[in-house]
Amino acid sequence: MSNSQVAHGFSFILTASVFTAVFLVISKSLLNGVGGKLGTLAFLGVSLTYLLLYLFK
């Protein structure tokens, strides 16, 4: 669901997925009953991955 200009390959998608999974496990009890949780966490995972790649280049 990311643009090819943002997600540069399989490693980017895998890293963003790992971050999203960690966020999901952490927030499972915090955001119980809140709608749109998975989309928000996916956005955070992609944003964090993009930020880390931008900082390390």
All heavy atoms as atom14 arrays in JSON, in Angstrom:
{
  "sequence": "MSNSQVAHGFSFILTASVFTAVFLVISKSLLNGVGGKLGTLAFLGVSLTYLLLYLFK",
  "atom14_mask": [
    [1, 1, 1, 1, 1, 1, 1, 1, 0, 0, 0, 0, 0, 0],
    [1, 1, 1, 1, 1, 1, 0, 0, 0, 0, 0, 0, 0, 0],
    [1, 1, 1, 1, 1, 1, 1, 1, 0, 0, 0, 0, 0, 0],
    [1, 1, 1, 1, 1, 1, 0, 0, 0, 0, 0, 0, 0, 0],
    [1, 1, 1, 1, 1, 1, 1, 1, 1, 0, 0, 0, 0, 0],
    [1, 1, 1, 1, 1, 1, 1, 0, 0, 0, 0, 0, 0, 0],
    [1, 1, 1, 1, 1, 0, 0, 0, 0, 0, 0, 0, 0, 0],
    [1, 1, 1, 1, 1, 1, 1, 1, 1, 1, 0, 0, 0, 0],
    [1, 1, 1, 1, 0, 0, 0, 0, 0, 0, 0, 0, 0, 0],
    [1, 1, 1, 1, 1, 1, 1, 1, 1, 1, 1, 0, 0, 0],
    [1, 1, 1, 1, 1, 1, 0, 0, 0, 0, 0, 0, 0, 0],
    [1, 1, 1, 1, 1, 1, 1, 1, 1, 1, 1, 0, 0, 0],
    [1, 1, 1, 1, 1, 1, 1, 1, 0, 0, 0, 0, 0, 0],
    [1, 1, 1, 1, 1, 1, 1, 1, 0, 0, 0, 0, 0, 0],
    [1, 1, 1, 1, 1, 1, 1, 0, 0, 0, 0, 0, 0, 0],
    [1, 1, 1, 1, 1, 0, 0, 0, 0, 0, 0, 0, 0, 0],
    [1, 1, 1, 1, 1, 1, 0, 0, 0, 0, 0, 0, 0, 0],
    [1, 1, 1, 1, 1, 1, 1, 0, 0, 0, 0, 0, 0, 0],
    [1, 1, 1, 1, 1, 1, 1, 1, 1, 1, 1, 0, 0, 0],
    [1, 1, 1, 1, 1, 1, 1, 0, 0, 0, 0, 0, 0, 0],
    [1, 1, 1, 1, 1, 0, 0, 0, 0, 0, 0, 0, 0, 0],
    [1, 1, 1, 1, 1, 1, 1, 0, 0, 0, 0, 0, 0, 0],
    [1, 1, 1, 1, 1, 1, 1, 1, 1, 1, 1, 0, 0, 0],
    [1, 1, 1, 1, 1, 1, 1, 1, 0, 0, 0, 0, 0, 0],
    [1, 1, 1, 1, 1, 1, 1, 0, 0, 0, 0, 0, 0, 0],
    [1, 1, 1, 1, 1, 1, 1, 1, 0, 0, 0, 0, 0, 0],
    [1, 1, 1, 1, 1, 1, 0, 0, 0, 0, 0, 0, 0, 0],
    [1, 1, 1, 1, 1, 1, 1, 1, 1, 0, 0, 0, 0, 0],
    [1, 1, 1, 1, 1, 1, 0, 0, 0, 0, 0, 0, 0, 0],
    [1, 1, 1, 1, 1, 1, 1, 1, 0, 0, 0, 0, 0, 0],
    [1, 1, 1, 1, 1, 1, 1, 1, 0, 0, 0, 0, 0, 0],
    [1, 1, 1, 1, 1, 1, 1, 1, 0, 0, 0, 0, 0, 0],
    [1, 1, 1, 1, 0, 0, 0, 0, 0, 0, 0, 0, 0, 0],
    [1, 1, 1, 1, 1, 1, 1, 0, 0, 0, 0, 0, 0, 0],
    [1, 1, 1, 1, 0, 0, 0, 0, 0, 0, 0, 0, 0, 0],
    [1, 1, 1, 1, 0, 0, 0, 0, 0, 0, 0, 0, 0, 0],
    [1, 1, 1, 1, 1, 1, 1, 1, 1, 0, 0, 0, 0, 0],
    [1, 1, 1, 1, 1, 1, 1, 1, 0, 0, 0, 0, 0, 0],
    [1, 1, 1, 1, 0, 0, 0, 0, 0, 0, 0, 0, 0, 0],
    [1, 1, 1, 1, 1, 1, 1, 0, 0, 0, 0, 0, 0, 0],
    [1, 1, 1, 1, 1, 1, 1, 1, 0, 0, 0, 0, 0, 0],
    [1, 1, 1, 1, 1, 0, 0, 0, 0, 0, 0, 0, 0, 0],
    [1, 1, 1, 1, 1, 1, 1, 1, 1, 1, 1, 0, 0, 0],
    [1, 1, 1, 1, 1, 1, 1, 1, 0, 0, 0, 0, 0, 0],
    [1, 1, 1, 1, 0, 0, 0, 0, 0, 0, 0, 0, 0, 0],
    [1, 1, 1, 1, 1, 1, 1, 0, 0, 0, 0, 0, 0, 0],
    [1, 1, 1, 1, 1, 1, 0, 0, 0, 0, 0, 0, 0, 0],
    [1, 1, 1, 1, 1, 1, 1, 1, 0, 0, 0, 0, 0, 0],
    [1, 1, 1, 1, 1, 1, 1, 0, 0, 0, 0, 0, 0, 0],
    [1, 1, 1, 1, 1, 1, 1, 1, 1, 1, 1, 1, 0, 0],
    [1, 1, 1, 1, 1, 1, 1, 1, 0, 0, 0, 0, 0, 0],
    [1, 1, 1, 1, 1, 1, 1, 1, 0, 0, 0, 0, 0, 0],
    [1, 1, 1, 1, 1, 1, 1, 1, 0, 0, 0, 0, 0, 0],
    [1, 1, 1, 1, 1, 1, 1, 1, 1, 1, 1, 1, 0, 0],
    [1, 1, 1, 1, 1, 1, 1, 1, 0, 0, 0, 0, 0, 0],
    [1, 1, 1, 1, 1, 1, 1, 1, 1, 1, 1, 0, 0, 0],
    [1, 1, 1, 1, 1, 1, 1, 1, 1, 0, 0, 0, 0, 0]
  ],
  "atom14_positions": [
    [[0.81, -1.19, 0.0], [0.0, 0.0, 0.0], [0.85, 1.26, 0.0], [0.35, 2.33, 0.22], [-0.92, -0.01, 1.21], [-1.99, -1.08, 1.12], [-3.05, -1.26, 2.54], [-3.74, 0.35, 2.72], [0.0, 0.0, 0.0], [0.0, 0.0, 0.0], [0.0, 0.0, 0.0], [0.0, 0.0, 0.0], [0.0, 0.0, 0.0], [0.0, 0.0, 0.0]],
    [[2.15, 1.1, -0.24], [3.04, 2.26, -0.32], [3.43, 2.49, -1.77], [3.47, 1.58, -2.58], [4.3, 2.03, 0.49], [4.03, 2.11, 1.85], [0.0, 0.0, 0.0], [0.0, 0.0, 0.0], [0.0, 0.0, 0.0], [0.0, 0.0, 0.0], [0.0, 0.0, 0.0], [0.0, 0.0, 0.0], [0.0, 0.0, 0.0], [0.0, 0.0, 0.0]],
    [[3.76, 3.71, -2.05], [4.23, 4.1, -3.37], [5.62, 3.5, -3.59], [6.4, 3.34, -2.66], [4.28, 5.62, -3.45], [4.53, 6.12, -4.84], [4.81, 5.36, -5.76], [4.43, 7.43, -5.0], [0.0, 0.0, 0.0], [0.0, 0.0, 0.0], [0.0, 0.0, 0.0], [0.0, 0.0, 0.0], [0.0, 0.0, 0.0], [0.0, 0.0, 0.0]],
    [[5.94, 3.2, -4.84], [7.26, 2.62, -5.13], [8.38, 3.62, -4.88], [9.54, 3.23, -4.74], [7.31, 2.13, -6.57], [7.09, 3.2, -7.47], [0.0, 0.0, 0.0], [0.0, 0.0, 0.0], [0.0, 0.0, 0.0], [0.0, 0.0, 0.0], [0.0, 0.0, 0.0], [0.0, 0.0, 0.0], [0.0, 0.0, 0.0], [0.0, 0.0, 0.0]],
    [[8.08, 4.91, -4.8], [9.1, 5.9, -4.47], [9.4, 5.91, -2.97], [10.45, 6.37, -2.56], [8.65, 7.28, -4.92], [8.57, 7.41, -6.42], [8.05, 8.78, -6.84], [7.48, 9.51, -6.04], [8.25, 9.11, -8.1], [0.0, 0.0, 0.0], [0.0, 0.0, 0.0], [0.0, 0.0, 0.0], [0.0, 0.0, 0.0], [0.0, 0.0, 0.0]],
    [[8.48, 5.39, -2.16], [8.71, 5.31, -0.71], [9.29, 3.95, -0.35], [10.31, 3.86, 0.33], [7.4, 5.56, 0.06], [7.6, 5.34, 1.55], [6.88, 6.96, -0.2], [0.0, 0.0, 0.0], [0.0, 0.0, 0.0], [0.0, 0.0, 0.0], [0.0, 0.0, 0.0], [0.0, 0.0, 0.0], [0.0, 0.0, 0.0], [0.0, 0.0, 0.0]],
    [[8.63, 2.89, -0.77], [9.09, 1.52, -0.48], [10.03, 1.08, -1.59], [9.6, 0.73, -2.68], [7.89, 0.58, -0.37], [0.0, 0.0, 0.0], [0.0, 0.0, 0.0], [0.0, 0.0, 0.0], [0.0, 0.0, 0.0], [0.0, 0.0, 0.0], [0.0, 0.0, 0.0], [0.0, 0.0, 0.0], [0.0, 0.0, 0.0], [0.0, 0.0, 0.0]],
    [[11.33, 1.1, -1.31], [12.33, 0.86, -2.34], [12.63, -0.6, -2.58], [13.51, -0.92, -3.35], [13.63, 1.59, -1.99], [13.45, 3.06, -1.88], [13.17, 3.86, -2.96], [13.49, 3.88, -0.81], [13.07, 5.11, -2.58], [13.24, 5.16, -1.27], [0.0, 0.0, 0.0], [0.0, 0.0, 0.0], [0.0, 0.0, 0.0], [0.0, 0.0, 0.0]],
    [[11.97, -1.5, -1.91], [12.25, -2.91, -2.15], [11.72, -3.78, -1.03], [11.04, -3.33, -0.1], [0.0, 0.0, 0.0], [0.0, 0.0, 0.0], [0.0, 0.0, 0.0], [0.0, 0.0, 0.0], [0.0, 0.0, 0.0], [0.0, 0.0, 0.0], [0.0, 0.0, 0.0], [0.0, 0.0, 0.0], [0.0, 0.0, 0.0], [0.0, 0.0, 0.0]],
    [[12.05, -5.05, -1.13], [11.55, -6.03, -0.18], [12.08, -5.77, 1.23], [11.37, -5.97, 2.21], [11.93, -7.43, -0.65], [11.39, -8.51, 0.22], [10.03, -8.79, 0.22], [12.22, -9.23, 1.05], [9.52, -9.77, 1.03], [11.72, -10.22, 1.85], [10.36, -10.5, 1.85], [0.0, 0.0, 0.0], [0.0, 0.0, 0.0], [0.0, 0.0, 0.0]],
    [[13.32, -5.33, 1.35], [13.9, -5.08, 2.68], [13.17, -3.95, 3.4], [12.97, -4.0, 4.62], [15.39, -4.78, 2.58], [15.6, -3.64, 1.79], [0.0, 0.0, 0.0], [0.0, 0.0, 0.0], [0.0, 0.0, 0.0], [0.0, 0.0, 0.0], [0.0, 0.0, 0.0], [0.0, 0.0, 0.0], [0.0, 0.0, 0.0], [0.0, 0.0, 0.0]],
    [[12.78, -2.93, 2.66], [12.03, -1.82, 3.26], [10.68, -2.32, 3.79], [10.29, -1.99, 4.9], [11.79, -0.72, 2.22], [11.05, 0.47, 2.76], [11.74, 1.54, 3.31], [9.66, 0.53, 2.74], [11.06, 2.63, 3.82], [8.98, 1.61, 3.23], [9.68, 2.67, 3.78], [0.0, 0.0, 0.0], [0.0, 0.0, 0.0], [0.0, 0.0, 0.0]],
    [[10.0, -3.12, 2.98], [8.68, -3.64, 3.38], [8.81, -4.56, 4.58], [8.0, -4.52, 5.51], [8.01, -4.33, 2.19], [7.74, -3.31, 1.08], [6.73, -5.03, 2.6], [7.32, -3.92, -0.22], [0.0, 0.0, 0.0], [0.0, 0.0, 0.0], [0.0, 0.0, 0.0], [0.0, 0.0, 0.0], [0.0, 0.0, 0.0], [0.0, 0.0, 0.0]],
    [[9.84, -5.4, 4.59], [10.06, -6.31, 5.72], [10.36, -5.54, 7.0], [9.82, -5.84, 8.07], [11.19, -7.27, 5.39], [11.49, -8.33, 6.43], [10.3, -9.27, 6.57], [12.73, -9.11, 6.05], [0.0, 0.0, 0.0], [0.0, 0.0, 0.0], [0.0, 0.0, 0.0], [0.0, 0.0, 0.0], [0.0, 0.0, 0.0], [0.0, 0.0, 0.0]],
    [[11.19, -4.52, 6.91], [11.52, -3.71, 8.08], [10.3, -2.96, 8.6], [10.05, -2.92, 9.81], [12.64, -2.7, 7.74], [13.75, -3.41, 7.18], [13.09, -1.95, 8.98], [0.0, 0.0, 0.0], [0.0, 0.0, 0.0], [0.0, 0.0, 0.0], [0.0, 0.0, 0.0], [0.0, 0.0, 0.0], [0.0, 0.0, 0.0], [0.0, 0.0, 0.0]],
    [[9.52, -2.38, 7.71], [8.31, -1.68, 8.12], [7.31, -2.64, 8.75], [6.62, -2.3, 9.71], [7.68, -0.97, 6.93], [0.0, 0.0, 0.0], [0.0, 0.0, 0.0], [0.0, 0.0, 0.0], [0.0, 0.0, 0.0], [0.0, 0.0, 0.0], [0.0, 0.0, 0.0], [0.0, 0.0, 0.0], [0.0, 0.0, 0.0], [0.0, 0.0, 0.0]],
    [[7.24, -3.86, 8.24], [6.35, -4.87, 8.82], [6.77, -5.27, 10.22], [5.92, -5.46, 11.1], [6.32, -6.11, 7.92], [5.86, -5.81, 6.65], [0.0, 0.0, 0.0], [0.0, 0.0, 0.0], [0.0, 0.0, 0.0], [0.0, 0.0, 0.0], [0.0, 0.0, 0.0], [0.0, 0.0, 0.0], [0.0, 0.0, 0.0], [0.0, 0.0, 0.0]],
    [[8.06, -5.38, 10.44], [8.56, -5.72, 11.77], [8.24, -4.61, 12.76], [7.76, -4.86, 13.87], [10.07, -6.02, 11.73], [10.66, -6.11, 13.13], [10.33, -7.3, 10.96], [0.0, 0.0, 0.0], [0.0, 0.0, 0.0], [0.0, 0.0, 0.0], [0.0, 0.0, 0.0], [0.0, 0.0, 0.0], [0.0, 0.0, 0.0], [0.0, 0.0, 0.0]],
    [[8.47, -3.37, 12.37], [8.13, -2.24, 13.23], [6.64, -2.2, 13.54], [6.23, -1.97, 14.67], [8.57, -0.91, 12.63], [10.04, -0.63, 12.75], [10.75, -0.16, 11.65], [10.71, -0.81, 13.94], [12.09, 0.1, 11.76], [12.06, -0.54, 14.05], [12.75, -0.09, 12.95], [0.0, 0.0, 0.0], [0.0, 0.0, 0.0], [0.0, 0.0, 0.0]],
    [[5.82, -2.44, 12.51], [4.37, -2.43, 12.71], [3.94, -3.55, 13.64], [3.08, -3.35, 14.5], [3.66, -2.57, 11.35], [4.08, -1.48, 10.51], [2.15, -2.51, 11.51], [0.0, 0.0, 0.0], [0.0, 0.0, 0.0], [0.0, 0.0, 0.0], [0.0, 0.0, 0.0], [0.0, 0.0, 0.0], [0.0, 0.0, 0.0], [0.0, 0.0, 0.0]],
    [[4.54, -4.73, 13.51], [4.21, -5.84, 14.39], [4.58, -5.54, 15.84], [3.82, -5.85, 16.76], [4.91, -7.11, 13.92], [0.0, 0.0, 0.0], [0.0, 0.0, 0.0], [0.0, 0.0, 0.0], [0.0, 0.0, 0.0], [0.0, 0.0, 0.0], [0.0, 0.0, 0.0], [0.0, 0.0, 0.0], [0.0, 0.0, 0.0], [0.0, 0.0, 0.0]],
    [[5.73, -4.91, 16.03], [6.14, -4.54, 17.39], [5.17, -3.51, 17.97], [4.75, -3.62, 19.13], [7.59, -4.0, 17.39], [7.95, -3.36, 18.72], [8.56, -5.11, 17.05], [0.0, 0.0, 0.0], [0.0, 0.0, 0.0], [0.0, 0.0, 0.0], [0.0, 0.0, 0.0], [0.0, 0.0, 0.0], [0.0, 0.0, 0.0], [0.0, 0.0, 0.0]],
    [[4.8, -2.52, 17.17], [3.83, -1.52, 17.62], [2.49, -2.16, 17.96], [1.83, -1.78, 18.93], [3.62, -0.43, 16.57], [4.78, 0.5, 16.38], [5.04, 1.05, 15.14], [5.62, 0.83, 17.43], [6.09, 1.91, 14.95], [6.68, 1.68, 17.25], [6.92, 2.22, 16.0], [0.0, 0.0, 0.0], [0.0, 0.0, 0.0], [0.0, 0.0, 0.0]],
    [[2.08, -3.14, 17.17], [0.8, -3.81, 17.4], [0.82, -4.59, 18.71], [-0.14, -4.54, 19.49], [0.46, -4.74, 16.24], [-0.87, -5.48, 16.33], [-2.02, -4.47, 16.33], [-1.01, -6.45, 15.18], [0.0, 0.0, 0.0], [0.0, 0.0, 0.0], [0.0, 0.0, 0.0], [0.0, 0.0, 0.0], [0.0, 0.0, 0.0], [0.0, 0.0, 0.0]],
    [[1.91, -5.29, 18.99], [2.01, -6.06, 20.23], [2.02, -5.11, 21.43], [1.37, -5.37, 22.44], [3.27, -6.95, 20.21], [3.56, -7.54, 21.58], [3.12, -8.04, 19.18], [0.0, 0.0, 0.0], [0.0, 0.0, 0.0], [0.0, 0.0, 0.0], [0.0, 0.0, 0.0], [0.0, 0.0, 0.0], [0.0, 0.0, 0.0], [0.0, 0.0, 0.0]],
    [[2.76, -4.01, 21.32], [2.83, -3.05, 22.43], [1.48, -2.38, 22.68], [1.07, -2.21, 23.83], [3.92, -1.98, 22.14], [5.31, -2.62, 22.2], [3.83, -0.83, 23.13], [6.41, -1.71, 21.72], [0.0, 0.0, 0.0], [0.0, 0.0, 0.0], [0.0, 0.0, 0.0], [0.0, 0.0, 0.0], [0.0, 0.0, 0.0], [0.0, 0.0, 0.0]],
    [[0.78, -2.01, 21.62], [-0.45, -1.24, 21.78], [-1.72, -2.09, 21.86], [-2.81, -1.53, 21.9], [-0.6, -0.27, 20.6], [-0.86, -0.99, 19.42], [0.0, 0.0, 0.0], [0.0, 0.0, 0.0], [0.0, 0.0, 0.0], [0.0, 0.0, 0.0], [0.0, 0.0, 0.0], [0.0, 0.0, 0.0], [0.0, 0.0, 0.0], [0.0, 0.0, 0.0]],
    [[-1.58, -3.4, 21.89], [-2.76, -4.26, 21.88], [-3.68, -3.96, 23.07], [-4.88, -3.89, 22.91], [-2.34, -5.72, 21.88], [-3.45, -6.65, 21.56], [-2.91, -8.01, 21.2], [-4.05, -8.84, 20.68], [-3.66, -9.7, 19.61], [0.0, 0.0, 0.0], [0.0, 0.0, 0.0], [0.0, 0.0, 0.0], [0.0, 0.0, 0.0], [0.0, 0.0, 0.0]],
    [[-3.12, -3.79, 24.24], [-3.95, -3.49, 25.41], [-4.21, -1.99, 25.58], [-5.2, -1.6, 26.18], [-3.3, -4.05, 26.67], [-2.06, -3.42, 26.89], [0.0, 0.0, 0.0], [0.0, 0.0, 0.0], [0.0, 0.0, 0.0], [0.0, 0.0, 0.0], [0.0, 0.0, 0.0], [0.0, 0.0, 0.0], [0.0, 0.0, 0.0], [0.0, 0.0, 0.0]],
    [[-3.34, -1.17, 25.03], [-3.51, 0.28, 25.18], [-4.65, 0.82, 24.34], [-5.39, 1.7, 24.77], [-2.21, 1.01, 24.79], [-1.01, 0.81, 25.7], [0.21, 1.46, 25.09], [-1.29, 1.39, 27.07], [0.0, 0.0, 0.0], [0.0, 0.0, 0.0], [0.0, 0.0, 0.0], [0.0, 0.0, 0.0], [0.0, 0.0, 0.0], [0.0, 0.0, 0.0]],
    [[-4.79, 0.32, 23.12], [-5.78, 0.85, 22.18], [-6.93, -0.13, 21.98], [-7.46, -0.24, 20.87], [-5.11, 1.17, 20.85], [-4.0, 2.21, 20.88], [-3.34, 2.35, 19.53], [-4.54, 3.55, 21.35], [0.0, 0.0, 0.0], [0.0, 0.0, 0.0], [0.0, 0.0, 0.0], [0.0, 0.0, 0.0], [0.0, 0.0, 0.0], [0.0, 0.0, 0.0]],
    [[-7.32, -0.82, 23.02], [-8.4, -1.79, 22.91], [-9.72, -1.09, 22.61], [-10.13, -0.19, 23.32], [-8.51, -2.59, 24.21], [-9.42, -3.78, 24.07], [-9.74, -4.18, 22.96], [-9.83, -4.33, 25.19], [0.0, 0.0, 0.0], [0.0, 0.0, 0.0], [0.0, 0.0, 0.0], [0.0, 0.0, 0.0], [0.0, 0.0, 0.0], [0.0, 0.0, 0.0]],
    [[-10.38, -1.49, 21.52], [-11.66, -0.91, 21.15], [-11.57, 0.34, 20.3], [-12.59, 0.93, 19.96], [0.0, 0.0, 0.0], [0.0, 0.0, 0.0], [0.0, 0.0, 0.0], [0.0, 0.0, 0.0], [0.0, 0.0, 0.0], [0.0, 0.0, 0.0], [0.0, 0.0, 0.0], [0.0, 0.0, 0.0], [0.0, 0.0, 0.0], [0.0, 0.0, 0.0]],
    [[-10.38, 0.75, 19.93], [-10.2, 1.94, 19.12], [-10.18, 1.52, 17.65], [-9.46, 0.61, 17.27], [-8.88, 2.67, 19.47], [-8.64, 3.85, 18.56], [-8.91, 3.1, 20.93], [0.0, 0.0, 0.0], [0.0, 0.0, 0.0], [0.0, 0.0, 0.0], [0.0, 0.0, 0.0], [0.0, 0.0, 0.0], [0.0, 0.0, 0.0], [0.0, 0.0, 0.0]],
    [[-10.96, 2.18, 16.83], [-11.01, 1.86, 15.4], [-9.85, 2.47, 14.64], [-9.31, 3.5, 15.03], [0.0, 0.0, 0.0], [0.0, 0.0, 0.0], [0.0, 0.0, 0.0], [0.0, 0.0, 0.0], [0.0, 0.0, 0.0], [0.0, 0.0, 0.0], [0.0, 0.0, 0.0], [0.0, 0.0, 0.0], [0.0, 0.0, 0.0], [0.0, 0.0, 0.0]],
    [[-9.44, 1.82, 13.57], [-8.36, 2.33, 12.74], [-6.98, 2.11, 13.29], [-6.02, 2.75, 12.86], [0.0, 0.0, 0.0], [0.0, 0.0, 0.0], [0.0, 0.0, 0.0], [0.0, 0.0, 0.0], [0.0, 0.0, 0.0], [0.0, 0.0, 0.0], [0.0, 0.0, 0.0], [0.0, 0.0, 0.0], [0.0, 0.0, 0.0], [0.0, 0.0, 0.0]],
    [[-6.87, 1.2, 14.24], [-5.58, 0.97, 14.91], [-4.54, 0.41, 13.95], [-3.4, 0.88, 13.93], [-5.8, 0.02, 16.08], [-4.54, -0.38, 16.8], [-4.79, -1.18, 18.07], [-5.8, -2.26, 17.89], [-5.96, -3.09, 19.09], [0.0, 0.0, 0.0], [0.0, 0.0, 0.0], [0.0, 0.0, 0.0], [0.0, 0.0, 0.0], [0.0, 0.0, 0.0]],
    [[-4.91, -0.57, 13.14], [-3.93, -1.22, 12.28], [-3.41, -0.28, 11.2], [-2.22, -0.27, 10.9], [-4.52, -2.48, 11.66], [-3.55, -3.38, 10.92], [-2.41, -3.82, 11.83], [-4.26, -4.59, 10.36], [0.0, 0.0, 0.0], [0.0, 0.0, 0.0], [0.0, 0.0, 0.0], [0.0, 0.0, 0.0], [0.0, 0.0, 0.0], [0.0, 0.0, 0.0]],
    [[-4.28, 0.53, 10.63], [-3.83, 1.49, 9.62], [-2.9, 2.54, 10.19], [-1.91, 2.92, 9.57], [0.0, 0.0, 0.0], [0.0, 0.0, 0.0], [0.0, 0.0, 0.0], [0.0, 0.0, 0.0], [0.0, 0.0, 0.0], [0.0, 0.0, 0.0], [0.0, 0.0, 0.0], [0.0, 0.0, 0.0], [0.0, 0.0, 0.0], [0.0, 0.0, 0.0]],
    [[-3.21, 2.98, 11.39], [-2.36, 3.97, 12.05], [-1.0, 3.38, 12.38], [0.04, 4.02, 12.18], [-3.04, 4.48, 13.34], [-4.31, 5.03, 13.01], [-2.19, 5.52, 14.04], [0.0, 0.0, 0.0], [0.0, 0.0, 0.0], [0.0, 0.0, 0.0], [0.0, 0.0, 0.0], [0.0, 0.0, 0.0], [0.0, 0.0, 0.0], [0.0, 0.0, 0.0]],
    [[-0.99, 2.15, 12.87], [0.28, 1.5, 13.2], [1.09, 1.2, 11.95], [2.32, 1.31, 11.97], [0.02, 0.22, 14.0], [-0.61, 0.43, 15.37], [-0.89, -0.9, 16.03], [0.25, 1.3, 16.25], [0.0, 0.0, 0.0], [0.0, 0.0, 0.0], [0.0, 0.0, 0.0], [0.0, 0.0, 0.0], [0.0, 0.0, 0.0], [0.0, 0.0, 0.0]],
    [[0.43, 0.85, 10.85], [1.14, 0.63, 9.59], [1.77, 1.94, 9.1], [2.91, 1.94, 8.62], [0.19, 0.08, 8.54], [0.0, 0.0, 0.0], [0.0, 0.0, 0.0], [0.0, 0.0, 0.0], [0.0, 0.0, 0.0], [0.0, 0.0, 0.0], [0.0, 0.0, 0.0], [0.0, 0.0, 0.0], [0.0, 0.0, 0.0], [0.0, 0.0, 0.0]],
    [[1.05, 3.03, 9.25], [1.61, 4.34, 8.89], [2.84, 4.65, 9.74], [3.86, 5.12, 9.22], [0.56, 5.43, 9.07], [1.11, 6.82, 8.92], [1.41, 7.31, 7.66], [1.32, 7.61, 10.02], [1.92, 8.59, 7.51], [1.84, 8.89, 9.89], [2.15, 9.39, 8.64], [0.0, 0.0, 0.0], [0.0, 0.0, 0.0], [0.0, 0.0, 0.0]],
    [[2.77, 4.36, 11.03], [3.91, 4.6, 11.91], [5.1, 3.72, 11.53], [6.25, 4.17, 11.56], [3.53, 4.35, 13.37], [2.62, 5.37, 14.02], [2.22, 4.91, 15.42], [3.31, 6.71, 14.09], [0.0, 0.0, 0.0], [0.0, 0.0, 0.0], [0.0, 0.0, 0.0], [0.0, 0.0, 0.0], [0.0, 0.0, 0.0], [0.0, 0.0, 0.0]],
    [[4.84, 2.46, 11.17], [5.92, 1.56, 10.78], [6.62, 2.03, 9.52], [7.86, 2.04, 9.45], [0.0, 0.0, 0.0], [0.0, 0.0, 0.0], [0.0, 0.0, 0.0], [0.0, 0.0, 0.0], [0.0, 0.0, 0.0], [0.0, 0.0, 0.0], [0.0, 0.0, 0.0], [0.0, 0.0, 0.0], [0.0, 0.0, 0.0], [0.0, 0.0, 0.0]],
    [[5.85, 2.44, 8.52], [6.45, 2.93, 7.27], [7.18, 4.25, 7.51], [8.28, 4.46, 7.0], [5.37, 3.08, 6.18], [5.91, 3.81, 4.96], [4.84, 1.72, 5.78], [0.0, 0.0, 0.0], [0.0, 0.0, 0.0], [0.0, 0.0, 0.0], [0.0, 0.0, 0.0], [0.0, 0.0, 0.0], [0.0, 0.0, 0.0], [0.0, 0.0, 0.0]],
    [[6.59, 5.12, 8.3], [7.23, 6.42, 8.57], [8.53, 6.25, 9.33], [9.53, 6.91, 9.01], [6.28, 7.31, 9.38], [5.13, 7.58, 8.65], [0.0, 0.0, 0.0], [0.0, 0.0, 0.0], [0.0, 0.0, 0.0], [0.0, 0.0, 0.0], [0.0, 0.0, 0.0], [0.0, 0.0, 0.0], [0.0, 0.0, 0.0], [0.0, 0.0, 0.0]],
    [[8.55, 5.37, 10.32], [9.77, 5.15, 11.09], [10.86, 4.52, 10.22], [12.02, 4.92, 10.3], [9.48, 4.26, 12.3], [10.67, 3.96, 13.2], [11.21, 5.24, 13.82], [10.27, 2.99, 14.28], [0.0, 0.0, 0.0], [0.0, 0.0, 0.0], [0.0, 0.0, 0.0], [0.0, 0.0, 0.0], [0.0, 0.0, 0.0], [0.0, 0.0, 0.0]],
    [[10.49, 3.58, 9.38], [11.46, 2.95, 8.49], [12.03, 3.97, 7.52], [13.25, 4.02, 7.29], [10.81, 1.79, 7.72], [10.26, 0.88, 8.66], [11.83, 1.08, 6.85], [0.0, 0.0, 0.0], [0.0, 0.0, 0.0], [0.0, 0.0, 0.0], [0.0, 0.0, 0.0], [0.0, 0.0, 0.0], [0.0, 0.0, 0.0], [0.0, 0.0, 0.0]],
    [[11.18, 4.79, 6.93], [11.64, 5.82, 6.0], [12.56, 6.82, 6.71], [13.61, 7.22, 6.17], [10.45, 6.54, 5.38], [10.83, 7.5, 4.3], [11.15, 7.04, 3.02], [10.88, 8.87, 4.53], [11.53, 7.92, 2.02], [11.25, 9.74, 3.53], [11.57, 9.26, 2.28], [11.93, 10.14, 1.3], [0.0, 0.0, 0.0], [0.0, 0.0, 0.0]],
    [[12.2, 7.22, 7.92], [13.03, 8.15, 8.68], [14.4, 7.56, 8.99], [15.42, 8.24, 8.83], [12.32, 8.55, 9.99], [13.1, 9.45, 10.92], [13.27, 10.84, 10.29], [12.42, 9.56, 12.26], [0.0, 0.0, 0.0], [0.0, 0.0, 0.0], [0.0, 0.0, 0.0], [0.0, 0.0, 0.0], [0.0, 0.0, 0.0], [0.0, 0.0, 0.0]],
    [[14.44, 6.29, 9.42], [15.72, 5.66, 9.73], [16.6, 5.53, 8.48], [17.81, 5.78, 8.55], [15.49, 4.3, 10.37], [14.94, 4.32, 11.79], [14.64, 2.92, 12.26], [15.91, 5.01, 12.73], [0.0, 0.0, 0.0], [0.0, 0.0, 0.0], [0.0, 0.0, 0.0], [0.0, 0.0, 0.0], [0.0, 0.0, 0.0], [0.0, 0.0, 0.0]],
    [[16.01, 5.16, 7.36], [16.79, 5.06, 6.13], [17.28, 6.43, 5.68], [18.4, 6.57, 5.18], [15.96, 4.42, 5.03], [15.73, 2.92, 5.17], [14.82, 2.43, 4.06], [17.02, 2.16, 5.16], [0.0, 0.0, 0.0], [0.0, 0.0, 0.0], [0.0, 0.0, 0.0], [0.0, 0.0, 0.0], [0.0, 0.0, 0.0], [0.0, 0.0, 0.0]],
    [[16.46, 7.46, 5.87], [16.87, 8.82, 5.51], [18.03, 9.3, 6.39], [18.96, 9.94, 5.9], [15.68, 9.75, 5.64], [15.97, 11.19, 5.31], [16.11, 11.58, 3.99], [16.12, 12.13, 6.31], [16.4, 12.9, 3.66], [16.41, 13.45, 6.01], [16.55, 13.83, 4.69], [16.83, 15.13, 4.38], [0.0, 0.0, 0.0], [0.0, 0.0, 0.0]],
    [[17.98, 8.98, 7.67], [19.03, 9.42, 8.58], [20.35, 8.69, 8.35], [21.42, 9.27, 8.57], [18.58, 9.24, 10.03], [17.46, 10.16, 10.51], [17.06, 9.8, 11.94], [17.9, 11.61, 10.44], [0.0, 0.0, 0.0], [0.0, 0.0, 0.0], [0.0, 0.0, 0.0], [0.0, 0.0, 0.0], [0.0, 0.0, 0.0], [0.0, 0.0, 0.0]],
    [[20.29, 7.44, 7.96], [21.52, 6.65, 7.78], [22.12, 6.76, 6.39], [23.15, 6.18, 6.13], [21.27, 5.19, 8.14], [21.13, 4.96, 9.61], [19.96, 4.45, 10.13], [22.16, 5.28, 10.48], [19.83, 4.24, 11.5], [22.03, 5.08, 11.83], [20.87, 4.56, 12.34], [0.0, 0.0, 0.0], [0.0, 0.0, 0.0], [0.0, 0.0, 0.0]],
    [[21.49, 7.5, 5.49], [22.08, 7.69, 4.15], [22.95, 8.9, 4.1], [22.97, 9.78, 4.81], [20.97, 7.82, 3.11], [20.41, 6.49, 2.75], [19.5, 6.62, 1.56], [19.02, 5.23, 1.18], [18.24, 5.23, 0.0], [0.0, 0.0, 0.0], [0.0, 0.0, 0.0], [0.0, 0.0, 0.0], [0.0, 0.0, 0.0], [0.0, 0.0, 0.0]]
  ]
}
